[in-house]
Amino acid sequence: MDPALTSVLLLVPCGLVVLAGGFYLCGLVVNLFSQASVRNKVVVISDALSSLGKECASVFHKGGARLILCGKSWEKLEVLADDLSRSSDPTLTFLPKLVVLDFGDMASMPEVVTEVMECYGCLDVLILNSSLKVKAAAQSISLETDKLLMDHNYFGPVTLTKGVLPSMVSRRTGHLLLVNSIQGRLAVPFRTPYAASKHAVQAFFDCLRPEIQEYGISVSTLSHTFICSTSAQQPISSKPFWSFLYSQKPLGVTPAEAVREIVKTVNDKRKEVVIAPSLPKVAIYTRSFFPNLFFAVMAAGVKSSAALETR
């Protein structure tokens, strides 16, 4: 074999390995700098007790943020705070402050806002990751359930945002980050109140963004398919094909993946982020530019689901 050709065949794989290693190291450095950018910042997490909230709290705590952890259970918040304190260097981190927050109890929101603001007197980042879901046919869902989902997914986040906004405006700085579902961008069958609430809150923050930009306040929305758990999913053969519009191979977005995007978004102040595989992204564009095709796919999906259930 020609020596020159042999050299090329040897150098190309080596070059690819070196290039891949360079990209990997670059990603690690960017991730470290992103985490360092939250040091000393006051960060509120609206649902620190969810899998995403716990991962978010861990990353931001280790990054040196002054955390305000919110959740429905004071006891569980205390356990979380203890876990964070034990797993970090107390000389480099701050003891998290805790606030009981339940968007299902809208009457308590004025007190919650006051308590949040009293923790440090201000805040830099508000992460709104609370969510309530229901899956059922529209005609089988009561109006009370519709209202409950709107409280959790729309009125709650909006009320908390409006409560802390005056402080951000007066300081002319701040970052509002909504962790939303991809169903705030498109809707699929059997999720009517959930999708409606997610569309509403998406629209609120899209409208709010230009209104407060002059005050130096950033607004970001992060839309994901779903946050996966360790539980096994049902076999692919038993799932209607339109279900892949809100799922991701094979178990959705992990909390770690979502938090990496959250940290990048806080650092880069990106306005809109979609964490999803190709198919849901294509569905978003199809809904915008070819609505009749999108509606036909949704209708076919319902028929496919009904056929599977009758087997």
N, C-alpha and C positions, 0 to 999 in steps of 0.2 A: 504494500500500500504506500502511496505517496506520503512522505514524511510531513509535507505541508498539510495534507488532508487529515492526517492523524492528529496533528497539533490542533487543527480547528475542531475536530470531533471531541477532543479532550477539553479544550478551552471553553466551548459553548456551555456545556453542563456546569462547569465550575463558575463561569460568569453568571449563570442563572441562579446558582446557589448563593453567591455573594450578593447579587442584587436582591434576592428574597430576604436574606439576612439583614441587608441595609434597610429595607422597608419595615421589617419587624422591629429593628432597633429604633428607627424613626418613630414608629407608632408608640413604643414604650416611652420615649422621651416626651412626645406630645402629650401622652396620657399623664405623665408625672407633672408636667407644667400645668396641665389643665386642673389637676387636683390642687396644686399649690395656689392656683388663682383664687380659691375660696377661703384661704386662710384669713381668719379674723372677721369674716363676713357673717352677718346675722342671717341665718337661713331657717325658714319655716317649712316644715313638711306636714301637709294637712292630714295625711293618713300614714303615720309612721309604723303602724302595726301590720300593714299588708306586707306581702313578700317583697314588693317593689320598694315600699317605704322603709323596711328594715335594711335592705341593701343600700338604699340611698343614704340612710342615716349612718351606716357603717363607713361608707366612702367619704362622705362630707365630714364626719367626725374625725377620721384619721387625717383628713386634709386640713384640719385646724379650724373648721368653721364653728361659729357660736350657734349651736342648734336649738331650735324650739320644736320639740316633738309633740305632735297632736294625735289624738286617737280617742276612741270611745271609752276605753277602760283605763282608769288610773293605775290599777295594779299591773296590767300588762305593760304600760308605759314605764313604770318603775323597773320592771324586770329588764326591759330593753335598755334603759339607761344604765343599769348595773352591768349588763353584758358589754355595752360599749366602753364603759369605764375600765373594766377588767382587761379588755383586749387592746388597750392603747396606753401610750406613755402619758401620764398625767401632767408632765411638764410641757408637753407639746399640744395638748388638747384642752378643751373646755368642757366642764360638766354640763350635760344637756339640761335644758329647762323643759318642763312638761306642762301641757295644757289639755284638759279634757275637751274634746270637740266632737259633736254629733250633728251632722247636717240634717238629720231627721228631726231635730229639735230646733226649729228656726227661732223660737222665742228666746233661746239662750244665746243667740249670736252676738247681741250687743255686749254681753258680759265676756264672751270669748274674745272679741276684738280688743276690748279693754285689757284683758289679761295678757294677750299676745304682745300688745304695745308696751305694757309695763315690764316685760321681761328685760328688755335692753333699751327701751325708749325709742327704738327705730328698728327697721329691718332692711336688708339688702336684697334678699331673694325670697320669693314666695313660690313654693312648689305645690301645685294643686293636683294631687294624684288620687283623691277620693273618688269612689265610683260604686254604683249599685246597679246590678243587672237583673233582668228577668227575661225568660224565653217562653213565649206562649203566643197563640193566635190572638189577634187584636180584640176580637169580640169576646174572648174569655177573660180579659184583664179588666178589673174594676177601675172606676175612675179614681178611687182612693189610692190604688197602686200606681196609677199614672202620676198622681200628685206627689206621691212619695219619691218616685224616681226623679221627678223634676226638682224636688227639694234637694236631694242628694247630689244630683249631677249638674244642676243649673243654678237654682236660687242660693244654695249653700256656698259654692265657690264664688259666685258673683257678690254675695253679701260680704264675705270675708275680704274679697278684693277691694270693694268700695270702702270697707272699714280701715284698711291699711293704706289706701291710696293717698289720702291727704298728707301723711307723713312723707311718703316718697316724693310727692309734688313739692312740698316745702324744702326738702333736701335736694331736689332736682337730680335724683338718682334712684335706681331700683330696677328690679327685674321680676316680672311676672311670668311664670312658666306653667302652662297648662298641659298636664299629661292626659291626653284625650284618646279616644278610640278612633280607629279608622272609620267606624260607623258614624263619626261626625262629618265624614266626607262623602260617604255613600251609605245607603240603607239596604238591608237584606230582610227577607220575610221572617216573621215570628219574633221580631225585636222592635216592635213599633214604639213603645214608650222609651226604651233605651236609646234607640237611634234618634228619636225626636229630641230627647234631652241633650244628647251629644252634639247634634246639629245646632241646637240653641246656644250652648256654651261656646262652641267653635265660632259662631257668628258674633257673639258678644265680644270675644277677645280680638277677633279680626277687626271689628269696628273700633274697639278701644285703642288698638295699636297706633293709628295715626293721630288720635285725639291727644295722646299724652307723650308723643314722641318729642315735642318741643321742650318737655321738662326733663329730658335725659333718661326717661324710663323705657326700658325694653320690654316687649311682649313676645313671647315665644309659645308656639303650640307644637306638641310632639304627639303624633298619631301613630299608634301601634296596632297590630292585629289583636293579640291578646297576650297577657303575661302567663307563661306556662307554669305548671306545677309538676311535681314528681309523679302525679297519678297518671296512669296509662290512659291513652285515648282509645276510643272505639275503633275497630278495624276500618281501614279505608273503604273496603267494599260495602260497608253499611252506612256510608255517609253520602248525602246528596252532593252532586258535583259543585253546586253553588256555595257550599260551605267553605270551599277553599278560598273564597274571597275574604274571609276574616280569620283564616288560620295560616300557620307557617310550619314548614317542615322541621321536625315532625311534631314538635310540641310547642310551637309558638315562639315568642320572644322571651328569653330568660331575663330574670331581674338584673343580672350582671350586664347583659347587653343593653338593656334599656337605660341603666344608670350611666353606662359609658357615654351614651348619646346625650343624657341629661347634663353630665359634666361638660361635655364638649359644647353643648348649647349655652350653658351658663357662661363658659369662657369666651365663645365666639359670638354670642348674642344672635344666633341664627333665628330668623323669624318663624320658619316653618320646617318641620322635620317629619318625614314619614318613615317608620320602621316597618317594612313589609317586604315580602318577596315580590317577584315581578308581576304575578297575576293580579293581586289586589291593586297594584299601581296602574296596571293596564285598565282595570275596571273603573278606576277614578276618571281616567281620561275618556273611557268609553261612555260613562255616564254624562260627561260634559259635551262630548262632540257627536256621539251616536246614541242618544237616549232611548230610541225605540229598540235598538239592538239590546241595550242593557235591560230594558223592561222585559223583553222576550226571554232573555236568559234567566231572569229572576222567576218568571212565570213557569218556565220549563223546570227550574229547580224545585219549585213547590210540587209540581206533578211527580217529579222523580222521588221526592221525599215521601209523598203519599203512597207511591207504588212500593217503596221499600218497607213502609210500615204495615202494609197489607200482606206481606209475604209470610 
